[in-house]
Amino acid sequence: MELDRQNHDSHDADQGIVQQQRSPPMYRSITPKARLIALSDTFLQYLRADGIVLPPDNTLAAPEDDSWVVSGGYDDEDEGLPDPSKEWPEIHARVKAAIAELGGSVSPKLNWNAPRDATHMILSNRLECRTPGDVYLVLKSSRFIANNLDRAFEGCIPESGKQGDLAGAVEKEAGIYHDENQIPYHLVLRKYVNVNPALEFRCFVRSRRLVCLCQRSFKYYEWLYEIKDKLLRDIQKFFDKHLRDTFPDPDFVFDVYVPRDRVWLIDFSAFSQNIDPLHFSWEEILNMDRPDEGDSRTIPEEHMMRAQSQHRRQSSVDDDGRPNRYFPEEWPSVEPPISSFQPQFILAGNTDSAQLDFGLEGNSAPTSYSLIKEDRVPQDVLDAAETPGGTAELLSNWRETLARTIKADQEYQSDSES
């Protein structure tokens, strides 16, 4: 669905601002530990290339609770396979180091998207990578990552004449890009946390107002309805305190995890049709009522961009995501919001959800469903997952097939040249 250009005030700066993966120091206390790795053109070419070839030192990490026997490294039949990491040894070394520094398990993300649609490639069926090979495997298997690389600005509306004026100069200084070829891609490796999926929520922000939020999971949990009001209060308070007036772009999407009485910031995304609206539709979000401009106190966007730019000059962040120092006085203080507006909050099984109309008789019964087509996986993968040792055997057969294909291609090229 194309976003309505008359109703959508966002522009291509959405992607440019959100791509700044160097999390500001003010967010360190509310986000999981992470490491940031700048990616070279050769590594990006590897991600875009057809086929999946992993470095020879890759070891497939088996789940701790399974008695799987998984062989690591290449066997005799794999001797002819090239080692892709020879083209980007520094990145490979940094991925190894980051995994070790973060406790042995990480969840990867590339700029705006995590490869959530490729978890079936990991034996644990979770976005839990224990080796560099796991990281490369899910990145290359993900449609989300492919879109991240090839369609970065799709769904964002360009604002004519922006470059060349004051805002354009501020954007340039702040590192905001308007062309896929200019984007500095980064691999974000976050410390893996085994979260309760029932307590993950996606939140949508327009003009620095939290307009709606929903459960990330499509599974119905009756007990969530008992704490729904408290969840909304906690997330709204978290947004007002930490994000509303500090995030560079006034329109964005963020994910949170809310265990007990703590709210954790998990991810940022652009306010774009490339982002899954989950229980909403984009048309529904864009047509939602919003609080009046006077309902909450906000910092003018131009002033915020200047503050962000000045802060980046004084408090640089290393490539591994750790800031050198932090100057809290650089950030203007903001009074709490004054607003009677209440965001729309959707939980799975809620008959208010626009995504529940499947032609069923009534919608009163709790419903488990998923509209994320990218999460569909091949039938042979599903069958293998239901058989002890099936996934390991499937991967072994897949590697053998890949090796034979590469060998046949090499022989064909050799015959063609002779």
Summary of the structure (lengths in Angstrom):
residues: 418
radius of gyration: 22.9
end to end distance: 51.4
largest distance: 77.8
contacts: 1171
relative contact order: 0.16
helix: 40%
strand: 12%
